[in-house]
Amino acid sequence: MKIFIKDININYEVSGVGAPLIFLHGWGLNLGEFDNVADQINEDFKVYQIDLPGFGKSETKEALSVEAYADILYELISSLEKVPPVILGHSFGGRVGIMYASKYPVDKLILV
């Protein structure tokens, strides 16, 4: 699926039912990093796997700061969900998750 946020096409996948859980991949990777985990937990969570801007099938027009990634993520999540999500971030995704959690509400932040 694609969504247009801040002049950027963002690619994401969604599966499952329940509370929102957002997977944020590491640098140089893509949303497929968490496929095996998503398959195991999508009976308990509505799982969002996101290609961060500039990775996978998401585009970017310029270099972004970690804060810009967090702001884009906030707009994406706000357009899809009405409750604070659980965010699970690996490596660079963890950095984005920390910035996100410092600015916006989260249910939980998990760093891997």
Jmol script that loads the backbone (N, CA, C; Angstrom):
load data "model"
ATOM      1  N   MET A   1       0.847  -1.169   0.000  1.00  0.00           N
ATOM      2  CA  MET A   1       0.000   0.000   0.000  1.00  0.00           C
ATOM      3  C   MET A   1       0.896   1.237   0.000  1.00  0.00           C
ATOM      4  N   LYS A   2       0.360   2.320  -0.491  1.00  0.00           N
ATOM      5  CA  LYS A   2       1.103   3.593  -0.509  1.00  0.00           C
ATOM      6  C   LYS A   2       0.243   4.679   0.113  1.00  0.00           C
ATOM      7  N   ILE A   3       0.909   5.622   0.753  1.00  0.00           N
ATOM      8  CA  ILE A   3       0.247   6.800   1.304  1.00  0.00           C
ATOM      9  C   ILE A   3       1.164   7.994   1.031  1.00  0.00           C
ATOM     10  N   PHE A   4       0.584   9.121   0.712  1.00  0.00           N
ATOM     11  CA  PHE A   4       1.337  10.326   0.375  1.00  0.00           C
ATOM     12  C   PHE A   4       1.419  11.215   1.614  1.00  0.00           C
ATOM     13  N   ILE A   5       2.624  11.391   2.171  1.00  0.00           N
ATOM     14  CA  ILE A   5       2.854  12.191   3.377  1.00  0.00           C
ATOM     15  C   ILE A   5       3.972  13.181   3.095  1.00  0.00           C
ATOM     16  N   LYS A   6       3.718  14.466   3.312  1.00  0.00           N
ATOM     17  CA  LYS A   6       4.738  15.513   3.133  1.00  0.00           C
ATOM     18  C   LYS A   6       5.452  15.390   1.780  1.00  0.00           C
ATOM     19  N   ASP A   7       4.676  15.248   0.723  1.00  0.00           N
ATOM     20  CA  ASP A   7       5.202  15.143  -0.643  1.00  0.00           C
ATOM     21  C   ASP A   7       6.060  13.907  -0.884  1.00  0.00           C
ATOM     22  N   ILE A   8       5.874  12.866  -0.075  1.00  0.00           N
ATOM     23  CA  ILE A   8       6.640  11.631  -0.216  1.00  0.00           C
ATOM     24  C   ILE A   8       5.667  10.458  -0.263  1.00  0.00           C
ATOM     25  N   ASN A   9       5.838   9.576  -1.243  1.00  0.00           N
ATOM     26  CA  ASN A   9       5.079   8.331  -1.270  1.00  0.00           C
ATOM     27  C   ASN A   9       5.717   7.350  -0.297  1.00  0.00           C
ATOM     28  N   ILE A  10       4.955   6.925   0.689  1.00  0.00           N
ATOM     29  CA  ILE A  10       5.434   5.996   1.702  1.00  0.00           C
ATOM     30  C   ILE A  10       4.776   4.639   1.450  1.00  0.00           C
ATOM     31  N   ASN A  11       5.583   3.606   1.356  1.00  0.00           N
ATOM     32  CA  ASN A  11       5.100   2.251   1.172  1.00  0.00           C
ATOM     33  C   ASN A  11       4.943   1.581   2.539  1.00  0.00           C
ATOM     34  N   TYR A  12       3.833   0.862   2.722  1.00  0.00           N
ATOM     35  CA  TYR A  12       3.636   0.135   3.968  1.00  0.00           C
ATOM     36  C   TYR A  12       2.740  -1.067   3.734  1.00  0.00           C
ATOM     37  N   GLU A  13       2.761  -1.990   4.685  1.00  0.00           N
ATOM     38  CA  GLU A  13       1.873  -3.141   4.687  1.00  0.00           C
ATOM     39  C   GLU A  13       1.188  -3.194   6.034  1.00  0.00           C
ATOM     40  N   VAL A  14      -0.026  -3.691   6.049  1.00  0.00           N
ATOM     41  CA  VAL A  14      -0.775  -3.828   7.293  1.00  0.00           C
ATOM     42  C   VAL A  14      -1.407  -5.216   7.333  1.00  0.00           C
ATOM     43  N   SER A  15      -1.376  -5.822   8.513  1.00  0.00           N
ATOM     44  CA  SER A  15      -1.995  -7.131   8.695  1.00  0.00           C
ATOM     45  C   SER A  15      -2.452  -7.261  10.139  1.00  0.00           C
ATOM     46  N   GLY A  16      -3.367  -8.164  10.369  1.00  0.00           N
ATOM     47  CA  GLY A  16      -3.789  -8.484  11.728  1.00  0.00           C
ATOM     48  C   GLY A  16      -4.877  -7.588  12.274  1.00  0.00           C
ATOM     49  N   VAL A  17      -5.207  -7.858  13.536  1.00  0.00           N
ATOM     50  CA  VAL A  17      -6.247  -7.111  14.248  1.00  0.00           C
ATOM     51  C   VAL A  17      -5.767  -6.824  15.667  1.00  0.00           C
ATOM     52  N   GLY A  18      -6.287  -5.752  16.231  1.00  0.00           N
ATOM     53  CA  GLY A  18      -5.935  -5.405  17.606  1.00  0.00           C
ATOM     54  C   GLY A  18      -5.272  -4.052  17.693  1.00  0.00           C
ATOM     55  N   ALA A  19      -4.546  -3.862  18.777  1.00  0.00           N
ATOM     56  CA  ALA A  19      -3.849  -2.596  19.008  1.00  0.00           C
ATOM     57  C   ALA A  19      -2.764  -2.404  17.949  1.00  0.00           C
ATOM     58  N   PRO A  20      -2.530  -1.147  17.521  1.00  0.00           N
ATOM     59  CA  PRO A  20      -1.527  -0.910  16.482  1.00  0.00           C
ATOM     60  C   PRO A  20      -0.097  -1.120  16.978  1.00  0.00           C
ATOM     61  N   LEU A  21       0.669  -1.820  16.164  1.00  0.00           N
ATOM     62  CA  LEU A  21       2.094  -2.056  16.400  1.00  0.00           C
ATOM     63  C   LEU A  21       2.828  -1.670  15.134  1.00  0.00           C
ATOM     64  N   ILE A  22       3.766  -0.739  15.257  1.00  0.00           N
ATOM     65  CA  ILE A  22       4.512  -0.207  14.128  1.00  0.00           C
ATOM     66  C   ILE A  22       5.924  -0.762  14.161  1.00  0.00           C
ATOM     67  N   PHE A  23       6.342  -1.425  13.078  1.00  0.00           N
ATOM     68  CA  PHE A  23       7.712  -1.907  12.947  1.00  0.00           C
ATOM     69  C   PHE A  23       8.527  -0.897  12.147  1.00  0.00           C
ATOM     70  N   LEU A  24       9.677  -0.497  12.689  1.00  0.00           N
ATOM     71  CA  LEU A  24      10.591   0.417  12.010  1.00  0.00           C
ATOM     72  C   LEU A  24      11.918  -0.304  11.786  1.00  0.00           C
ATOM     73  N   HIS A  25      12.283  -0.474  10.531  1.00  0.00           N
ATOM     74  CA  HIS A  25      13.467  -1.238  10.150  1.00  0.00           C
ATOM     75  C   HIS A  25      14.756  -0.449  10.338  1.00  0.00           C
ATOM     76  N   GLY A  26      15.859  -1.171  10.255  1.00  0.00           N
ATOM     77  CA  GLY A  26      17.181  -0.569  10.367  1.00  0.00           C
ATOM     78  C   GLY A  26      17.656   0.061   9.062  1.00  0.00           C
ATOM     79  N   TRP A  27      18.783   0.765   9.141  1.00  0.00           N
ATOM     80  CA  TRP A  27      19.369   1.470   7.990  1.00  0.00           C
ATOM     81  C   TRP A  27      19.698   0.475   6.882  1.00  0.00           C
ATOM     82  N   GLY A  28      19.326   0.827   5.660  1.00  0.00           N
ATOM     83  CA  GLY A  28      19.625   0.011   4.500  1.00  0.00           C
ATOM     84  C   GLY A  28      18.694  -1.176   4.321  1.00  0.00           C
ATOM     85  N   LEU A  29      17.719  -1.326   5.193  1.00  0.00           N
ATOM     86  CA  LEU A  29      16.788  -2.447   5.113  1.00  0.00           C
ATOM     87  C   LEU A  29      15.424  -1.955   4.628  1.00  0.00           C
ATOM     88  N   ASN A  30      14.407  -2.788   4.773  1.00  0.00           N
ATOM     89  CA  ASN A  30      13.065  -2.402   4.355  1.00  0.00           C
ATOM     90  C   ASN A  30      12.036  -3.095   5.229  1.00  0.00           C
ATOM     91  N   LEU A  31      10.768  -2.891   4.908  1.00  0.00           N
ATOM     92  CA  LEU A  31       9.693  -3.413   5.758  1.00  0.00           C
ATOM     93  C   LEU A  31       9.705  -4.930   5.892  1.00  0.00           C
ATOM     94  N   GLY A  32      10.348  -5.631   4.987  1.00  0.00           N
ATOM     95  CA  GLY A  32      10.423  -7.085   5.056  1.00  0.00           C
ATOM     96  C   GLY A  32      11.268  -7.614   6.196  1.00  0.00           C
ATOM     97  N   GLU A  33      12.017  -6.736   6.860  1.00  0.00           N
ATOM     98  CA  GLU A  33      12.886  -7.154   7.955  1.00  0.00           C
ATOM     99  C   GLU A  33      12.108  -7.894   9.040  1.00  0.00           C
ATOM    100  N   PHE A  34      10.849  -7.544   9.245  1.00  0.00           N
ATOM    101  CA  PHE A  34      10.069  -8.111  10.344  1.00  0.00           C
ATOM    102  C   PHE A  34       8.986  -9.082   9.890  1.00  0.00           C
ATOM    103  N   ASP A  35       9.064  -9.594   8.665  1.00  0.00           N
ATOM    104  CA  ASP A  35       8.021 -10.486   8.154  1.00  0.00           C
ATOM    105  C   ASP A  35       7.744 -11.668   9.087  1.00  0.00           C
ATOM    106  N   ASN A  36       8.795 -12.348   9.532  1.00  0.00           N
ATOM    107  CA  ASN A  36       8.596 -13.526  10.382  1.00  0.00           C
ATOM    108  C   ASN A  36       7.934 -13.173  11.705  1.00  0.00           C
ATOM    109  N   VAL A  37       8.338 -12.070  12.304  1.00  0.00           N
ATOM    110  CA  VAL A  37       7.753 -11.647  13.574  1.00  0.00           C
ATOM    111  C   VAL A  37       6.297 -11.232  13.362  1.00  0.00           C
ATOM    112  N   ALA A  38       6.037 -10.471  12.312  1.00  0.00           N
ATOM    113  CA  ALA A  38       4.672 -10.015  12.031  1.00  0.00           C
ATOM    114  C   ALA A  38       3.735 -11.199  11.866  1.00  0.00           C
ATOM    115  N   ASP A  39       4.188 -12.237  11.181  1.00  0.00           N
ATOM    116  CA  ASP A  39       3.351 -13.421  10.985  1.00  0.00           C
ATOM    117  C   ASP A  39       3.002 -14.101  12.308  1.00  0.00           C
ATOM    118  N   GLN A  40       3.875 -13.979  13.293  1.00  0.00           N
ATOM    119  CA  GLN A  40       3.649 -14.636  14.585  1.00  0.00           C
ATOM    120  C   GLN A  40       2.703 -13.859  15.503  1.00  0.00           C
ATOM    121  N   ILE A  41       2.599 -12.554  15.313  1.00  0.00           N
ATOM    122  CA  ILE A  41       1.831 -11.747  16.274  1.00  0.00           C
ATOM    123  C   ILE A  41       0.621 -11.034  15.688  1.00  0.00           C
ATOM    124  N   ASN A  42       0.353 -11.226  14.407  1.00  0.00           N
ATOM    125  CA  ASN A  42      -0.740 -10.454  13.815  1.00  0.00           C
ATOM    126  C   ASN A  42      -2.131 -10.949  14.219  1.00  0.00           C
ATOM    127  N   GLU A  43      -2.220 -11.967  15.058  1.00  0.00           N
ATOM    128  CA  GLU A  43      -3.516 -12.335  15.633  1.00  0.00           C
ATOM    129  C   GLU A  43      -3.839 -11.475  16.849  1.00  0.00           C
ATOM    130  N   ASP A  44      -2.817 -10.827  17.407  1.00  0.00           N
ATOM    131  CA  ASP A  44      -2.999 -10.011  18.609  1.00  0.00           C
ATOM    132  C   ASP A  44      -2.821  -8.520  18.368  1.00  0.00           C
ATOM    133  N   PHE A  45      -2.194  -8.146  17.261  1.00  0.00           N
ATOM    134  CA  PHE A  45      -1.909  -6.749  16.946  1.00  0.00           C
ATOM    135  C   PHE A  45      -2.260  -6.447  15.497  1.00  0.00           C
ATOM    136  N   LYS A  46      -2.612  -5.200  15.258  1.00  0.00           N
ATOM    137  CA  LYS A  46      -2.703  -4.701  13.884  1.00  0.00           C
ATOM    138  C   LYS A  46      -1.302  -4.209  13.554  1.00  0.00           C
ATOM    139  N   VAL A  47      -0.604  -4.954  12.715  1.00  0.00           N
ATOM    140  CA  VAL A  47       0.813  -4.740  12.452  1.00  0.00           C
ATOM    141  C   VAL A  47       0.997  -3.865  11.215  1.00  0.00           C
ATOM    142  N   TYR A  48       1.754  -2.796  11.398  1.00  0.00           N
ATOM    143  CA  TYR A  48       2.141  -1.927  10.287  1.00  0.00           C
ATOM    144  C   TYR A  48       3.634  -2.097  10.058  1.00  0.00           C
ATOM    145  N   GLN A  49       4.000  -2.498   8.846  1.00  0.00           N
ATOM    146  CA  GLN A  49       5.397  -2.575   8.441  1.00  0.00           C
ATOM    147  C   GLN A  49       5.600  -1.460   7.433  1.00  0.00           C
ATOM    148  N   ILE A  50       6.539  -0.577   7.720  1.00  0.00           N
ATOM    149  CA  ILE A  50       6.705   0.647   6.940  1.00  0.00           C
ATOM    150  C   ILE A  50       8.093   0.682   6.319  1.00  0.00           C
ATOM    151  N   ASP A  51       8.145   1.025   5.030  1.00  0.00           N
ATOM    152  CA  ASP A  51       9.418   1.379   4.402  1.00  0.00           C
ATOM    153  C   ASP A  51       9.670   2.847   4.738  1.00  0.00           C
ATOM    154  N   LEU A  52      10.639   3.115   5.584  1.00  0.00           N
ATOM    155  CA  LEU A  52      10.962   4.507   5.897  1.00  0.00           C
ATOM    156  C   LEU A  52      11.363   5.238   4.617  1.00  0.00           C
ATOM    157  N   PRO A  53      11.160   6.556   4.537  1.00  0.00           N
ATOM    158  CA  PRO A  53      11.517   7.311   3.329  1.00  0.00           C
ATOM    159  C   PRO A  53      12.965   7.049   2.905  1.00  0.00           C
ATOM    160  N   GLY A  54      13.127   6.759   1.607  1.00  0.00           N
ATOM    161  CA  GLY A  54      14.450   6.486   1.061  1.00  0.00           C
ATOM    162  C   GLY A  54      14.850   5.025   1.108  1.00  0.00           C
ATOM    163  N   PHE A  55      13.979   4.162   1.626  1.00  0.00           N
ATOM    164  CA  PHE A  55      14.270   2.739   1.747  1.00  0.00           C
ATOM    165  C   PHE A  55      13.144   1.925   1.119  1.00  0.00           C
ATOM    166  N   GLY A  56      13.474   0.722   0.679  1.00  0.00           N
ATOM    167  CA  GLY A  56      12.462  -0.142   0.087  1.00  0.00           C
ATOM    168  C   GLY A  56      11.758   0.549  -1.066  1.00  0.00           C
ATOM    169  N   LYS A  57      10.440   0.566  -1.029  1.00  0.00           N
ATOM    170  CA  LYS A  57       9.645   1.169  -2.089  1.00  0.00           C
ATOM    171  C   LYS A  57       9.162   2.575  -1.743  1.00  0.00           C
ATOM    172  N   SER A  58       9.683   3.151  -0.658  1.00  0.00           N
ATOM    173  CA  SER A  58       9.349   4.541  -0.301  1.00  0.00           C
ATOM    174  C   SER A  58      10.379   5.471  -0.915  1.00  0.00           C
ATOM    175  N   GLU A  59       9.922   6.614  -1.335  1.00  0.00           N
ATOM    176  CA  GLU A  59      10.822   7.567  -1.979  1.00  0.00           C
ATOM    177  C   GLU A  59      11.228   8.669  -1.004  1.00  0.00           C
ATOM    178  N   THR A  60      12.202   9.431  -1.402  1.00  0.00           N
ATOM    179  CA  THR A  60      12.545  10.672  -0.727  1.00  0.00           C
ATOM    180  C   THR A  60      13.232  11.570  -1.749  1.00  0.00           C
ATOM    181  N   LYS A  61      13.075  12.852  -1.555  1.00  0.00           N
ATOM    182  CA  LYS A  61      13.657  13.813  -2.492  1.00  0.00           C
ATOM    183  C   LYS A  61      14.927  14.450  -1.953  1.00  0.00           C
ATOM    184  N   GLU A  62      15.155  14.274  -0.659  1.00  0.00           N
ATOM    185  CA  GLU A  62      16.309  14.917  -0.022  1.00  0.00           C
ATOM    186  C   GLU A  62      16.670  14.149   1.239  1.00  0.00           C
ATOM    187  N   ALA A  63      17.850  14.435   1.764  1.00  0.00           N
ATOM    188  CA  ALA A  63      18.256  13.838   3.033  1.00  0.00           C
ATOM    189  C   ALA A  63      17.341  14.363   4.135  1.00  0.00           C
ATOM    190  N   LEU A  64      16.979  13.475   5.058  1.00  0.00           N
ATOM    191  CA  LEU A  64      16.069  13.838   6.145  1.00  0.00           C
ATOM    192  C   LEU A  64      16.762  13.704   7.489  1.00  0.00           C
ATOM    193  N   SER A  65      16.394  14.546   8.420  1.00  0.00           N
ATOM    194  CA  SER A  65      16.869  14.420   9.797  1.00  0.00           C
ATOM    195  C   SER A  65      16.041  13.342  10.497  1.00  0.00           C
ATOM    196  N   VAL A  66      16.535  12.866  11.620  1.00  0.00           N
ATOM    197  CA  VAL A  66      15.777  11.892  12.411  1.00  0.00           C
ATOM    198  C   VAL A  66      14.447  12.507  12.838  1.00  0.00           C
ATOM    199  N   GLU A  67      14.457  13.780  13.166  1.00  0.00           N
ATOM    200  CA  GLU A  67      13.215  14.455  13.551  1.00  0.00           C
ATOM    201  C   GLU A  67      12.230  14.489  12.384  1.00  0.00           C
ATOM    202  N   ALA A  68      12.710  14.706  11.165  1.00  0.00           N
ATOM    203  CA  ALA A  68      11.829  14.699   9.991  1.00  0.00           C
ATOM    204  C   ALA A  68      11.222  13.317   9.780  1.00  0.00           C
ATOM    205  N   TYR A  69      12.018  12.257   9.969  1.00  0.00           N
ATOM    206  CA  TYR A  69      11.471  10.898   9.887  1.00  0.00           C
ATOM    207  C   TYR A  69      10.357  10.718  10.914  1.00  0.00           C
ATOM    208  N   ALA A  70      10.582  11.170  12.141  1.00  0.00           N
ATOM    209  CA  ALA A  70       9.571  11.035  13.195  1.00  0.00           C
ATOM    210  C   ALA A  70       8.306  11.810  12.849  1.00  0.00           C
ATOM    211  N   ASP A  71       8.448  13.004  12.306  1.00  0.00           N
ATOM    212  CA  ASP A  71       7.280  13.810  11.939  1.00  0.00           C
ATOM    213  C   ASP A  71       6.484  13.159  10.804  1.00  0.00           C
ATOM    214  N   ILE A  72       7.177  12.597   9.833  1.00  0.00           N
ATOM    215  CA  ILE A  72       6.504  11.882   8.742  1.00  0.00           C
ATOM    216  C   ILE A  72       5.769  10.669   9.305  1.00  0.00           C
ATOM    217  N   LEU A  73       6.429   9.946  10.202  1.00  0.00           N
ATOM    218  CA  LEU A  73       5.810   8.788  10.830  1.00  0.00           C
ATOM    219  C   LEU A  73       4.561   9.191  11.602  1.00  0.00           C
ATOM    220  N   TYR A  74       4.623  10.315  12.317  1.00  0.00           N
ATOM    221  CA  TYR A  74       3.456  10.792  13.064  1.00  0.00           C
ATOM    222  C   TYR A  74       2.274  11.061  12.123  1.00  0.00           C
ATOM    223  N   GLU A  75       2.533  11.721  11.020  1.00  0.00           N
ATOM    224  CA  GLU A  75       1.449  12.011  10.076  1.00  0.00           C
ATOM    225  C   GLU A  75       0.872  10.724   9.503  1.00  0.00           C
ATOM    226  N   LEU A  76       1.739   9.770   9.205  1.00  0.00           N
ATOM    227  CA  LEU A  76       1.271   8.489   8.686  1.00  0.00           C
ATOM    228  C   LEU A  76       0.397   7.783   9.715  1.00  0.00           C
ATOM    229  N   ILE A  77       0.896   7.635  10.931  1.00  0.00           N
ATOM    230  CA  ILE A  77       0.142   6.937  11.980  1.00  0.00           C
ATOM    231  C   ILE A  77      -1.166   7.666  12.277  1.00  0.00           C
ATOM    232  N   SER A  78      -1.127   8.989  12.354  1.00  0.00           N
ATOM    233  CA  SER A  78      -2.337   9.765  12.652  1.00  0.00           C
ATOM    234  C   SER A  78      -3.408   9.581  11.589  1.00  0.00           C
ATOM    235  N   SER A  79      -2.995   9.356  10.353  1.00  0.00           N
ATOM    236  CA  SER A  79      -3.975   9.166   9.285  1.00  0.00           C
ATOM    237  C   SER A  79      -4.566   7.757   9.297  1.00  0.00           C
ATOM    238  N   LEU A  80      -3.914   6.813   9.979  1.00  0.00           N
ATOM    239  CA  LEU A  80      -4.368   5.425   9.976  1.00  0.00           C
ATOM    240  C   LEU A  80      -4.958   4.957  11.299  1.00  0.00           C
ATOM    241  N   GLU A  81      -4.552   5.551  12.401  1.00  0.00           N
ATOM    242  CA  GLU A  81      -4.950   5.088  13.729  1.00  0.00           C
ATOM    243  C   GLU A  81      -5.372   6.253  14.613  1.00  0.00           C
ATOM    244  N   LYS A  82      -6.201   5.941  15.606  1.00  0.00           N
ATOM    245  CA  LYS A  82      -6.673   6.975  16.533  1.00  0.00           C
ATOM    246  C   LYS A  82      -6.119   6.804  17.942  1.00  0.00           C
ATOM    247  N   VAL A  83      -5.378   5.725  18.183  1.00  0.00           N
ATOM    248  CA  VAL A  83      -4.793   5.491  19.507  1.00  0.00           C
ATOM    249  C   VAL A  83      -3.277   5.429  19.396  1.00  0.00           C
ATOM    250  N   PRO A  84      -2.568   5.775  20.461  1.00  0.00           N
ATOM    251  CA  PRO A  84      -1.102   5.703  20.422  1.00  0.00           C
ATOM    252  C   PRO A  84      -0.635   4.265  20.156  1.00  0.00           C
ATOM    253  N   PRO A  85       0.333   4.101  19.274  1.00  0.00           N
ATOM    254  CA  PRO A  85       0.787   2.757  18.906  1.00  0.00           C
ATOM    255  C   PRO A  85       1.903   2.247  19.813  1.00  0.00           C
ATOM    256  N   VAL A  86       2.133   0.951  19.720  1.00  0.00           N
ATOM    257  CA  VAL A  86       3.379   0.356  20.184  1.00  0.00           C
ATOM    258  C   VAL A  86       4.348   0.519  19.015  1.00  0.00           C
ATOM    259  N   ILE A  87       5.540   1.015  19.279  1.00  0.00           N
ATOM    260  CA  ILE A  87       6.554   1.155  18.231  1.00  0.00           C
ATOM    261  C   ILE A  87       7.713   0.240  18.565  1.00  0.00           C
ATOM    262  N   LEU A  88       8.099  -0.579  17.589  1.00  0.00           N
ATOM    263  CA  LEU A  88       9.258  -1.441  17.722  1.00  0.00           C
ATOM    264  C   LEU A  88      10.255  -1.022  16.653  1.00  0.00           C
ATOM    265  N   GLY A  89      11.415  -0.548  17.101  1.00  0.00           N
ATOM    266  CA  GLY A  89      12.424  -0.074  16.165  1.00  0.00           C
ATOM    267  C   GLY A  89      13.727  -0.825  16.302  1.00  0.00           C
ATOM    268  N   HIS A  90      14.291  -1.210  15.157  1.00  0.00           N
ATOM    269  CA  HIS A  90      15.591  -1.863  15.117  1.00  0.00           C
ATOM    270  C   HIS A  90      16.629  -0.880  14.570  1.00  0.00           C
ATOM    271  N   SER A  91      17.737  -0.717  15.273  1.00  0.00           N
ATOM    272  CA  SER A  91      18.856   0.102  14.821  1.00  0.00           C
ATOM    273  C   SER A  91      18.376   1.521  14.467  1.00  0.00           C
ATOM    274  N   PHE A  92      18.504   1.925  13.204  1.00  0.00           N
ATOM    275  CA  PHE A  92      18.060   3.260  12.817  1.00  0.00           C
ATOM    276  C   PHE A  92      16.570   3.454  13.115  1.00  0.00           C
ATOM    277  N   GLY A  93      15.777   2.411  12.940  1.00  0.00           N
ATOM    278  CA  GLY A  93      14.357   2.491  13.286  1.00  0.00           C
ATOM    279  C   GLY A  93      14.161   2.785  14.771  1.00  0.00           C
ATOM    280  N   GLY A  94      15.073   2.289  15.599  1.00  0.00           N
ATOM    281  CA  GLY A  94      15.036   2.604  17.034  1.00  0.00           C
ATOM    282  C   GLY A  94      15.303   4.074  17.289  1.00  0.00           C
ATOM    283  N   ARG A  95      16.228   4.620  16.528  1.00  0.00           N
ATOM    284  CA  ARG A  95      16.518   6.059  16.638  1.00  0.00           C
ATOM    285  C   ARG A  95      15.295   6.892  16.293  1.00  0.00           C
ATOM    286  N   VAL A  96      14.640   6.505  15.203  1.00  0.00           N
ATOM    287  CA  VAL A  96      13.418   7.205  14.802  1.00  0.00           C
ATOM    288  C   VAL A  96      12.348   7.018  15.869  1.00  0.00           C
ATOM    289  N   GLY A  97      12.242   5.810  16.412  1.00  0.00           N
ATOM    290  CA  GLY A  97      11.268   5.543  17.467  1.00  0.00           C
ATOM    291  C   GLY A  97      11.502   6.382  18.711  1.00  0.00           C
ATOM    292  N   ILE A  98      12.761   6.546  19.103  1.00  0.00           N
ATOM    293  CA  ILE A  98      13.081   7.384  20.270  1.00  0.00           C
ATOM    294  C   ILE A  98      12.662   8.833  20.013  1.00  0.00           C
ATOM    295  N   MET A  99      12.983   9.357  18.840  1.00  0.00           N
ATOM    296  CA  MET A  99      12.590  10.723  18.507  1.00  0.00           C
ATOM    297  C   MET A  99      11.064  10.846  18.495  1.00  0.00           C
ATOM    298  N   TYR A 100      10.391   9.874  17.888  1.00  0.00           N
ATOM    299  CA  TYR A 100       8.930   9.882  17.832  1.00  0.00           C
ATOM    300  C   TYR A 100       8.361   9.930  19.253  1.00  0.00           C
ATOM    301  N   ALA A 101       8.836   9.018  20.113  1.00  0.00           N
ATOM    302  CA  ALA A 101       8.316   8.924  21.478  1.00  0.00           C
ATOM    303  C   ALA A 101       8.619  10.173  22.309  1.00  0.00           C
ATOM    304  N   SER A 102       9.658  10.923  21.935  1.00  0.00           N
ATOM    305  CA  SER A 102       9.977  12.150  22.675  1.00  0.00           C
ATOM    306  C   SER A 102       9.034  13.301  22.283  1.00  0.00           C
ATOM    307  N   LYS A 103       8.355  13.143  21.137  1.00  0.00           N
ATOM    308  CA  LYS A 103       7.484  14.212  20.640  1.00  0.00           C
ATOM    309  C   LYS A 103       5.999  13.863  20.646  1.00  0.00           C
ATOM    310  N   TYR A 104       5.675  12.576  20.510  1.00  0.00           N
ATOM    311  CA  TYR A 104       4.295  12.151  20.308  1.00  0.00           C
ATOM    312  C   TYR A 104       3.953  10.996  21.248  1.00  0.00           C
ATOM    313  N   PRO A 105       2.643  10.816  21.521  1.00  0.00           N
ATOM    314  CA  PRO A 105       2.244   9.725  22.431  1.00  0.00           C
ATOM    315  C   PRO A 105       2.491   8.340  21.822  1.00  0.00           C
ATOM    316  N   VAL A 106       2.964   7.436  22.661  1.00  0.00           N
ATOM    317  CA  VAL A 106       3.105   6.025  22.293  1.00  0.00           C
ATOM    318  C   VAL A 106       2.549   5.191  23.443  1.00  0.00           C
ATOM    319  N   ASP A 107       2.095   3.995  23.115  1.00  0.00           N
ATOM    320  CA  ASP A 107       1.695   3.060  24.166  1.00  0.00           C
ATOM    321  C   ASP A 107       2.941   2.462  24.784  1.00  0.00           C
ATOM    322  N   LYS A 108       3.828   1.983  23.922  1.00  0.00           N
ATOM    323  CA  LYS A 108       5.115   1.441  24.358  1.00  0.00           C
ATOM    324  C   LYS A 108       6.143   1.683  23.261  1.00  0.00           C
ATOM    325  N   LEU A 109       7.409   1.736  23.652  1.00  0.00           N
ATOM    326  CA  LEU A 109       8.514   1.821  22.720  1.00  0.00           C
ATOM    327  C   LEU A 109       9.443   0.645  22.999  1.00  0.00           C
ATOM    328  N   ILE A 110       9.676  -0.158  21.968  1.00  0.00           N
ATOM    329  CA  ILE A 110      10.547  -1.333  22.093  1.00  0.00           C
ATOM    330  C   ILE A 110      11.738  -1.101  21.170  1.00  0.00           C
ATOM    331  N   LEU A 111      12.945  -1.174  21.726  1.00  0.00           N
ATOM    332  CA  LEU A 111      14.164  -0.965  20.958  1.00  0.00           C
ATOM    333  C   LEU A 111      14.906  -2.277  20.802  1.00  0.00           C
ATOM    334  N   VAL A 112      15.262  -2.602  19.567  1.00  0.00           N
ATOM    335  CA  VAL A 112      15.938  -3.878  19.273  1.00  0.00           C
ATOM    336  C   VAL A 112      17.268  -3.574  18.615  1.00  0.00           C
TER     337      VAL A 112
END
end "model"
wireframe off; spacefill off
backbone 0.3
color backbone group
